[in-house]
Amino acid sequence: MLQKGAKPKKRGPSKLDDYRAVIRFKALEDDWQIRQIFKYLRELGYEGGETILRQYVRKIRPKPARRPALRFETDRGVQGQVDLSPYEIELGGVLTAVICFSFVLCWSRWRFFWFAKQLDRFMVMWCHRMAFEELGGMPAHILYDQMKQVLIAVIDGETVLQDDFARLVGHYGFSARVLEAGYKEGKGKVEKPFQDVETFLRHHSFHSLDDLNEKAYRWRHEELHVTPHRTTDDKPADRVIAERPHLLELPGEPFRCEQRQRAHTGKHFHVEHLGRFYSVPPEYADRWVTRCVLGGRLWVELGNEVISEHELRTDGAKFVTLPEHEDAFRKMGTRKKSTRKAFVAMGPAAERFAEGLDRTQAGASTYHMTQILKLVRRIGTKRVLDALRYATGYEAFHHTAVARIARVRRHQATSGAVQDALGGDGHERPQLPPTTAESDCADASSPQRPLDRYDALIRDKFRAAKEQDDGK
C-alpha cells in the first residue's frame, strides 16, 4: 500500500513493448505455445526473460471454461495411471528433446518416471516392465489416454490395442482402460505429478540421459516418496507398503519387450536394420540370428547367447563395424591363408579334398582343415592322406568323416565298415559321435600297409563270408 501523500511510481519501459503486437498475434491468432513464442522473439532480437512473457500471454489469452469434474479415489491395488510428456532440456550442454514416461499408483501415490529420447511401443512396454519390477507387482487396472503406442482404434466403443501391447497386457494380467479423447480429468493423478517433474528439471543439470534417469531415481526415493502428499497427507513410501499385498503378482518369466526379428548375417558378417548394417564377430558369417532392438540399442542373439551389441546410428557410414570385429576378421584372413597353405602342402590328395570342402562347406572349410591338421599331429600324415583319399571317393567332405575312416583303416575293417562309418550313402551317420582318433589310432611311427594290400584284405574277407553263408 502507498503511504498517505506518496505518489505512485511510474512504470518504466518493458522489454516486451516492441513485441506486444507480435506476441498477441502469435498467441491469439496462431495459438502458439509460450515456448514457441519465446524462441521466435529471440530470433527477432528480444532480450527479455521467459517469465514476463509468460505472465503477459496469460493475461491476454482468454481463459477456457473449465468443465466440472468429480474427484474419485480407488482402493488399494485397484488402479494405476500412465501418461507421457515431452520436454526440452540440456544434456551435456546440448538442448535435447526427451519424453518422460510417468506411472502412478493411485491409492498410495507411488510414482515412477523414466526419460528417453524416443518412446515407441517397445520402449513404453519396457517402462511398464521396469515400473512393475521396481514396485513388485501391478494394479488390476491401468488408465491411458489414446496414445498411439497403446491404441490402434476405437470401434463401436471397443478399444483395439496394439498387438505387442496386447501381449504385454496378457502376460501381466492387468486390464488396460483407454479414456475418451480429451478427457484428461479422468487421469488427473498422473497429470498433476508432471508439475513436480518440471520443478525437478529446472533445479538440476545433467550431462547425459543416463545421468538424468539416475538423478530422477534418487529424487523419487529421497524426496518425492518421503514427502507427505498434498491430498493424502501421508508419505507415498509408507502407503505403498500397505498397498503392495493387494497388487497382482509378477509372472515367473519377465516380458520380452524388445523388437525381435530373424536376420541373416551374410558373408560380410553384418545384420541390417533400417538401411544400416551392424557387425557381428566374423566367425558368425552366413548364419541366421535374432536381431533385437530396444531404446536406441541393437543386439544380436544366437540361441541364448548375445554375440554383438551396438548403439543405433542415424548418421555416418552405412556399415557400422566394431573395431574388435574388424581385428578378428583380419586375423581370421591371415590364419585362413596359412591353414590352407599347410593343408594343401600334404599333397594332391589333400588338395582335392580341400576343393571338395570349398564346394560343400563354404566359409567353414578352414575349420575342417584345422581339425584335420590336428589329426595329422596325432596319427601322422600318411594315415590322414589315406583317409582323405577314401573320403574324397565317397564325397564325405567333413573332418569327422576323415577321423572315422582313419579309425576303421587302422583296425583293418571290412569293406562295409567304411560304408557304416559314412552312413552308407557317403555321409557320416549323425547318431555316431565324432571320434578324436587319438586313442584308436597308432602313432605316426607305426608301419603302414600299401593301399592295394588293404583292398586285397577286404576282398578276401568278403569271399570267406560269402562261402560261409553258401555252406550254411
LINUR-V934456 format. One record per residue. N is the residue number from 1. RES is the residue in three letters. OMEGA is omega as a letter, one per 20 degrees, with the letter a starting at -180 (NA if undefined). Layout:
BEGIN
n = <N:N>
res = <RES:RES>
omega = <OMEGA:OMEGA>
END
This chain:
BEGIN
n = <1:2:3:4:5:6:7:8:9:10:11:12:13:14:15:16:17:18:19:20:21:22:23:24:25:26:27:28:29:30:31:32:33:34:35:36:37:38:39:40:41:42:43:44:45:46:47:48:49:50:51:52:53:54:55:56:57:58:59:60:61:62:63:64:65:66:67:68:69:70:71:72:73:74:75:76:77:78:79:80:81:82:83:84:85:86:87:88:89:90:91:92:93:94:95:96:97:98:99:100:101:102:103:104:105:106:107:108:109:110:111:112:113:114:115:116:117:118:119:120:121:122:123:124:125:126:127:128:129:130:131:132:133:134:135:136:137:138:139:140:141:142:143:144:145:146:147:148:149:150:151:152:153:154:155:156:157:158:159:160:161:162:163:164:165:166:167:168:169:170:171:172:173:174:175:176:177:178:179:180:181:182:183:184:185:186:187:188:189:190:191:192:193:194:195:196:197:198:199:200:201:202:203:204:205:206:207:208:209:210:211:212:213:214:215:216:217:218:219:220:221:222:223:224:225:226:227:228:229:230:231:232:233:234:235:236:237:238:239:240:241:242:243:244:245:246:247:248:249:250:251:252:253:254:255:256:257:258:259:260:261:262:263:264:265:266:267:268:269:270:271:272:273:274:275:276:277:278:279:280:281:282:283:284:285:286:287:288:289:290:291:292:293:294:295:296:297:298:299:300:301:302:303:304:305:306:307:308:309:310:311:312:313:314:315:316:317:318:319:320:321:322:323:324:325:326:327:328:329:330:331:332:333:334:335:336:337:338:339:340:341:342:343:344:345:346:347:348:349:350:351:352:353:354:355:356:357:358:359:360:361:362:363:364:365:366:367:368:369:370:371:372:373:374:375:376:377:378:379:380:381:382:383:384:385:386:387:388:389:390:391:392:393:394:395:396:397:398:399:400:401:402:403:404:405:406:407:408:409:410:411:412:413:414:415:416:417:418:419:420:421:422:423:424:425:426:427:428:429:430:431:432:433:434:435:436:437:438:439:440:441:442:443:444:445:446:447:448:449:450:451:452:453:454:455:456:457:458:459:460:461:462:463:464:465:466:467:468:469:470:471:472>
res = <MET:LEU:GLN:LYS:GLY:ALA:LYS:PRO:LYS:LYS:ARG:GLY:PRO:SER:LYS:LEU:ASP:ASP:TYR:ARG:ALA:VAL:ILE:ARG:PHE:LYS:ALA:LEU:GLU:ASP:ASP:TRP:GLN:ILE:ARG:GLN:ILE:PHE:LYS:TYR:LEU:ARG:GLU:LEU:GLY:TYR:GLU:GLY:GLY:GLU:THR:ILE:LEU:ARG:GLN:TYR:VAL:ARG:LYS:ILE:ARG:PRO:LYS:PRO:ALA:ARG:ARG:PRO:ALA:LEU:ARG:PHE:GLU:THR:ASP:ARG:GLY:VAL:GLN:GLY:GLN:VAL:ASP:LEU:SER:PRO:TYR:GLU:ILE:GLU:LEU:GLY:GLY:VAL:LEU:THR:ALA:VAL:ILE:CYS:PHE:SER:PHE:VAL:LEU:CYS:TRP:SER:ARG:TRP:ARG:PHE:PHE:TRP:PHE:ALA:LYS:GLN:LEU:ASP:ARG:PHE:MET:VAL:MET:TRP:CYS:HIS:ARG:MET:ALA:PHE:GLU:GLU:LEU:GLY:GLY:MET:PRO:ALA:HIS:ILE:LEU:TYR:ASP:GLN:MET:LYS:GLN:VAL:LEU:ILE:ALA:VAL:ILE:ASP:GLY:GLU:THR:VAL:LEU:GLN:ASP:ASP:PHE:ALA:ARG:LEU:VAL:GLY:HIS:TYR:GLY:PHE:SER:ALA:ARG:VAL:LEU:GLU:ALA:GLY:TYR:LYS:GLU:GLY:LYS:GLY:LYS:VAL:GLU:LYS:PRO:PHE:GLN:ASP:VAL:GLU:THR:PHE:LEU:ARG:HIS:HIS:SER:PHE:HIS:SER:LEU:ASP:ASP:LEU:ASN:GLU:LYS:ALA:TYR:ARG:TRP:ARG:HIS:GLU:GLU:LEU:HIS:VAL:THR:PRO:HIS:ARG:THR:THR:ASP:ASP:LYS:PRO:ALA:ASP:ARG:VAL:ILE:ALA:GLU:ARG:PRO:HIS:LEU:LEU:GLU:LEU:PRO:GLY:GLU:PRO:PHE:ARG:CYS:GLU:GLN:ARG:GLN:ARG:ALA:HIS:THR:GLY:LYS:HIS:PHE:HIS:VAL:GLU:HIS:LEU:GLY:ARG:PHE:TYR:SER:VAL:PRO:PRO:GLU:TYR:ALA:ASP:ARG:TRP:VAL:THR:ARG:CYS:VAL:LEU:GLY:GLY:ARG:LEU:TRP:VAL:GLU:LEU:GLY:ASN:GLU:VAL:ILE:SER:GLU:HIS:GLU:LEU:ARG:THR:ASP:GLY:ALA:LYS:PHE:VAL:THR:LEU:PRO:GLU:HIS:GLU:ASP:ALA:PHE:ARG:LYS:MET:GLY:THR:ARG:LYS:LYS:SER:THR:ARG:LYS:ALA:PHE:VAL:ALA:MET:GLY:PRO:ALA:ALA:GLU:ARG:PHE:ALA:GLU:GLY:LEU:ASP:ARG:THR:GLN:ALA:GLY:ALA:SER:THR:TYR:HIS:MET:THR:GLN:ILE:LEU:LYS:LEU:VAL:ARG:ARG:ILE:GLY:THR:LYS:ARG:VAL:LEU:ASP:ALA:LEU:ARG:TYR:ALA:THR:GLY:TYR:GLU:ALA:PHE:HIS:HIS:THR:ALA:VAL:ALA:ARG:ILE:ALA:ARG:VAL:ARG:ARG:HIS:GLN:ALA:THR:SER:GLY:ALA:VAL:GLN:ASP:ALA:LEU:GLY:GLY:ASP:GLY:HIS:GLU:ARG:PRO:GLN:LEU:PRO:PRO:THR:THR:ALA:GLU:SER:ASP:CYS:ALA:ASP:ALA:SER:SER:PRO:GLN:ARG:PRO:LEU:ASP:ARG:TYR:ASP:ALA:LEU:ILE:ARG:ASP:LYS:PHE:ARG:ALA:ALA:LYS:GLU:GLN:ASP:ASP:GLY:LYS>
omega = <r:r:a:r:a:r:r:r:r:r:a:r:r:r:r:a:a:a:a:a:r:a:a:a:a:a:a:a:a:r:r:r:a:a:r:r:a:r:r:r:r:r:r:r:r:a:a:a:a:a:a:r:a:r:a:r:r:a:a:a:a:a:r:r:a:r:a:r:a:r:r:r:r:a:a:r:a:a:r:a:a:r:r:r:a:r:r:a:r:r:a:r:a:r:a:r:r:r:a:r:a:r:a:r:a:a:a:a:r:a:r:r:r:a:r:r:r:r:r:a:r:r:r:r:r:r:r:a:r:r:a:a:r:a:a:a:r:r:a:a:r:a:r:r:a:r:a:r:a:a:r:a:r:a:a:r:r:a:r:a:r:a:a:r:r:r:r:a:r:a:a:r:r:r:r:a:a:a:r:r:r:a:a:r:a:r:a:a:r:r:a:a:r:r:r:r:r:r:r:a:a:a:r:r:a:r:r:r:r:r:r:a:r:r:r:r:r:r:r:a:a:a:a:a:r:r:r:a:a:a:a:a:r:r:r:r:r:a:a:r:r:a:a:a:a:a:r:a:r:r:a:a:r:a:r:a:a:r:a:a:r:a:a:a:r:a:a:r:r:r:a:r:r:r:r:a:a:a:r:r:a:r:r:r:r:r:r:a:r:r:a:a:r:r:r:a:r:r:a:r:r:a:r:a:r:a:a:r:a:r:a:a:r:r:r:a:r:r:a:a:r:a:a:r:r:r:r:r:a:r:a:r:r:a:a:a:a:r:a:a:r:a:a:r:r:r:a:a:r:r:r:r:r:r:r:r:r:a:a:a:r:a:a:a:r:r:a:r:r:a:a:r:r:r:r:a:a:a:r:a:a:a:r:r:r:r:r:r:r:a:r:r:r:a:r:a:a:a:r:r:r:r:a:r:r:r:a:a:r:a:r:a:r:a:r:a:r:r:r:r:a:r:r:a:r:r:a:r:a:a:r:a:r:r:r:a:a:a:a:a:r:a:a:a:a:a:a:r:r:a:a:r:r:a:a:r:a:r:r:a:r:a:a:r:a:r:r:r:a:a:r:NA>
END
